[in-house]
Amino acid sequence: MKRSRAYSLLKKGLPFLTIVFLVYGIYVHMQYQQLHNRLHDPNQDRLGMVIHISENLTANLEEFIKLQNYRDQPKVKEDMDQAWRMVMGQKESIDSNLNGMIVGQTDEQSNLNLLRHSLVNVNRTLIHMTEKFLEQQSYALKQEEKQKLIAVLNVYERMQEYRYDEVIHVYQLLQSIKGPIHQLDPHTADMLKEVDP
């Protein structure tokens, strides 16, 4: 009697358990697929490359800023030439990756578009500096210009904090670079305040 009751309950519960396991399996698969897509998102790959390249850019820019104090010495000018050429080459690589990003209308893509805009403006500072150096035939910097280069350095140094992340959360990245961006472009920094998480 007990056996037939247990068998009856099993027979009635089996379809329910099957449906529960099936729904759970579909849910797990969808979560895995979403993670897989994010990990293999071309924008994530390009953003990872920007962060990787910026590691070299920061090293060369830091060297360039340090050499400012000795810029009148003949050998130092060659070192500054080399460091600045490296900075500008890495800036070009970053721009190339930024231009290759695909943006759309989702919140994440809007944030990515704002990140692209912010970094293009950061790199524009480097272009203006190159024009100034060529015009004056010297690497002399006013204090305000030096502060701008330090702000560029700070933007890319803060991006380094995300270099080991499997998935780079653009919203968090935008929040972390908001301070130094304000020194370079207050208008863009104001736009960053309105970013959706």
KOLBA-59479 format. One line per 4 residues: number of its first residue (from 1); their letters; for each residue x, y, z of C-alpha. Coordinates in nm, 2 decimals, decimal comma. Example, Ala and Ser with C-alpha at 12.3 -4.5 7.8 and 13.67 -1.06 7.14 Angstrom:
2
1) AS) 1,23/-0,45/0,78  1,37/-0,11/0,71
END
This chain:
197
1) MKRS) 0,00/0,00/0,00  0,28/0,24/0,10  0,47/0,14/-0,22  0,18/0,21/-0,45
5) RAYS) 0,12/0,55/-0,27  0,49/0,64/-0,31  0,48/0,53/-0,68  0,16/0,73/-0,74
9) LLKK) 0,33/1,05/-0,58  0,64/0,99/-0,79  0,44/0,94/-1,10  0,25/1,27/-1,04
13) GLPF) 0,57/1,46/-0,92  0,80/1,34/-1,20  0,65/1,57/-1,47  0,67/1,86/-1,23
17) LTIV) 1,03/1,79/-1,14  1,11/1,75/-1,51  0,96/2,09/-1,59  1,15/2,25/-1,30
21) FLVY) 1,48/2,10/-1,41  1,41/2,19/-1,77  1,34/2,56/-1,68  1,64/2,57/-1,45
25) GIYV) 1,86/2,42/-1,73  1,73/2,68/-1,98  1,80/2,96/-1,72  2,15/2,84/-1,66
29) HMQY) 2,22/2,81/-2,03  2,09/3,16/-2,09  2,31/3,30/-1,81  2,61/3,12/-1,95
33) QQLH) 2,53/3,24/-2,31  2,50/3,60/-2,19  2,83/3,58/-2,00  2,99/3,42/-2,31
37) NRLH) 2,86/3,69/-2,54  2,99/3,96/-2,31  3,33/3,80/-2,28  3,35/3,77/-2,66
41) DPNQ) 3,19/4,11/-2,73  3,41/4,29/-2,99  3,37/4,62/-2,79  3,50/4,45/-2,48
45) DRLG) 3,80/4,32/-2,68  3,87/4,67/-2,81  3,83/4,83/-2,47  4,07/4,57/-2,33
49) MVIH) 4,32/4,67/-2,61  4,28/5,04/-2,52  4,36/4,96/-2,16  4,65/4,74/-2,26
53) ISEN) 4,80/5,01/-2,49  4,74/5,28/-2,23  4,98/5,10/-2,00  5,26/5,18/-2,24
57) LTAN) 5,13/5,53/-2,30  5,13/5,61/-1,93  5,49/5,48/-1,89  5,61/5,70/-2,18
61) LEEF) 5,41/6,00/-2,07  5,53/5,98/-1,72  5,89/5,96/-1,85  5,83/6,27/-2,07
65) IKLQ) 5,68/6,47/-1,77  5,98/6,37/-1,55  6,23/6,49/-1,82  6,06/6,83/-1,83
69) NYRD) 6,29/6,95/-1,54  6,60/6,87/-1,75  6,48/6,96/-2,10  6,76/7,21/-2,16
73) QPKV) 7,03/6,94/-2,15  7,12/6,81/-2,50  7,08/6,44/-2,44  6,75/6,49/-2,26
77) KEDM) 6,60/6,64/-2,57  6,66/6,32/-2,76  6,50/6,12/-2,48  6,20/6,35/-2,48
81) DQAW) 6,17/6,32/-2,85  6,16/5,94/-2,82  5,92/5,94/-2,53  5,68/6,18/-2,70
85) RMVM) 5,69/5,99/-3,03  5,60/5,67/-2,83  5,31/5,86/-2,66  5,17/5,97/-3,00
89) GQKE) 5,21/5,63/-3,16  5,02/5,47/-2,87  4,76/5,75/-2,89  4,71/5,65/-3,26
93) SIDS) 4,66/5,29/-3,16  4,41/5,38/-2,89  4,22/5,60/-3,14  4,21/5,32/-3,39
97) NLNG) 4,05/5,08/-3,13  3,81/5,35/-3,02  3,70/5,41/-3,38  3,64/5,04/-3,43
101) MIVG) 3,39/5,01/-3,14  3,03/4,95/-3,24  2,77/5,16/-3,05  2,40/5,14/-3,03
105) QTDE) 2,10/5,25/-2,82  2,13/5,03/-2,50  2,24/5,19/-2,18  2,57/5,00/-2,19
109) QSNL) 2,63/5,11/-2,55  2,54/5,47/-2,47  2,79/5,46/-2,18  3,05/5,32/-2,43
113) NLLR) 2,98/5,60/-2,67  3,04/5,85/-2,39  3,36/5,67/-2,30  3,48/5,69/-2,66
117) HSLV) 3,39/6,07/-2,67  3,58/6,12/-2,34  3,89/5,94/-2,45  3,89/6,11/-2,79
121) NVNR) 3,89/6,45/-2,60  4,17/6,32/-2,38  4,38/6,23/-2,68  4,29/6,57/-2,84
125) TLIH) 4,49/6,73/-2,56  4,80/6,53/-2,68  4,74/6,65/-3,03  4,73/7,02/-2,91
129) MTEK) 5,05/6,96/-2,72  5,22/6,82/-3,03  5,11/7,13/-3,23  5,24/7,36/-2,96
133) FLEQ) 5,58/7,18/-2,94  5,62/7,20/-3,32  5,53/7,57/-3,33  5,77/7,67/-3,05
137) QSYA) 6,04/7,42/-3,14  6,07/7,33/-2,78  5,91/7,10/-2,51  5,87/7,39/-2,27
141) LKQE) 5,54/7,37/-2,08  5,35/7,62/-1,87  5,23/7,50/-1,54  4,87/7,48/-1,67
145) EKQK) 4,98/7,26/-1,97  5,18/7,04/-1,74  4,87/6,99/-1,52  4,68/6,89/-1,84
149) LIAV) 4,94/6,62/-1,92  4,92/6,50/-1,57  4,54/6,47/-1,60  4,58/6,27/-1,92
153) LNVY) 4,82/6,05/-1,73  4,57/6,01/-1,45  4,29/5,91/-1,69  4,49/5,63/-1,83
157) ERMQ) 4,64/5,52/-1,50  4,29/5,48/-1,36  4,20/5,27/-1,66  4,48/5,04/-1,56
161) EYRY) 4,27/4,93/-1,26  4,05/4,74/-1,50  4,32/4,55/-1,69  4,26/4,22/-1,52
165) DEVI) 3,88/4,23/-1,53  3,72/3,97/-1,76  3,43/4,20/-1,82  3,50/4,57/-1,81
169) HVYQ) 3,20/4,76/-1,67  3,19/5,08/-1,87  2,98/5,27/-1,61  3,23/5,20/-1,33
173) LLQS) 3,52/5,30/-1,57  3,35/5,63/-1,65  3,30/5,71/-1,29  3,66/5,64/-1,21
177) IKGP) 3,80/5,88/-1,48  3,55/6,16/-1,41  3,79/6,36/-1,19  4,08/6,39/-1,43
181) IHQL) 3,84/6,44/-1,73  3,70/6,75/-1,55  4,05/6,91/-1,56  4,06/6,85/-1,94
185) DPHT) 3,71/6,90/-2,05  3,45/7,03/-1,79  3,17/6,99/-2,04  3,23/6,62/-2,09
189) ADML) 3,28/6,58/-1,71  2,93/6,73/-1,67  2,79/6,47/-1,91  2,95/6,19/-1,71
193) KEVD) 2,74/6,30/-1,41  2,43/6,20/-1,60  2,55/5,85/-1,69  2,30/5,56/-1,62
197) P) 2,44/5,26/-1,42
END
